[in-house]
């Protein structure tokens, strides 16, 4: 017997709700621990990085071009370039690297 799509949706929604509701019900007061405050402060940034960085290297035809674009973007962002400039430069690096490699 094969489970229906509704079973998958029910399990997915239960897990999603549990992840979102449990912290709200278990942590009612102010968080006083400096370590926990620091941990919770950096969670969104780490989650974004974990989803974004592997995709940058795997979205191109060659991992080399994705890695070079990632490095170029990091350098430009470190120097204070705007988001548009960083994105345009990364696209240009991928384009030029793919032309040279292929």
N, C-alpha and C positions, 0 to 999 in steps of 0.2 A: 504494500500500500504506500503510495506516494503522498507526502503531506501537501496540503493545499497552500496557496499563496497567502491565505488568511492566517494560517498558523505561523508562517514566517513573519508576517506583519505584526501579529499579536506578540510574539516573542521579542521582536525588535523594539516595539513600542514599550514593552514592560522593562526591558533593559535600559532604554533611553530615559524613561521616567525615573527609574530607580537611581540612575547616576545623577540626575538633576535634583530629585526630591530628597534623597538621603542626606546630603550635606546640609540642606536647609533645615531639616528637622533635627539633626544631631548637633549642629553648631548653632546654638541660639544666642549666645552672648558674644561679646567682643573677643577676638582672638588676641591674647596677650603675649604669646610666645614669639620672640623676635625671629627664631628660626622658621616657625610655621608661617609667619607673615611674609618673610623673605621668599619662602618656597611658593606660596600662593601668588606673590607678586610676579614671579617669573614664569609661571605655568603657561599663560597664553603665548608668550614669546617662544618658549621651547616647543610648544605644540605646533605653532606656525613654522618654525624652522625644521622640525622633523617631517612635516608634510611637504615643505617647499624645496629644500635642498636636494633630496634624492630625485625629485621630479625634474629639477633643472638639468641634471646630468643625463637623465634617461629620456627626455622628451625630444632630443635631437637624434640625427642619424648616427652620430659618433659621440661617445661619452667625452672625448677630448674637447670637442667644440662646446659642449655644455659646461664642462669644467672651466675652460678658458673664459667663457661668458660670466660664470659665477665669480671667478677671480676679478675680472674687470669690473663687474658690478660692485663687489665689495670695496675695491680700491676707490672707485668713483664716489660711492656712498660715504666712505670714510673721509674723503676730501670735501664733502658737503654738497655734492651735485644734487640737483632736484630729481624727483622720481621719474619724470619724463626723460631727462638726460640719461639716467642710469638704464632705464628700459630700452631706449633707443640705441645706446652704446652696446648693450648686451645683444640685442637683435643684430646689430652690425657685426659684432664679433662672431656670432654663430654663422651668419651668412658668409662672411669672408673665410672663416675656417672650413666650412663645408665646401666652399668652392676650391680651396687649396687641396683639401684631403681627397675629395671625390674626383 
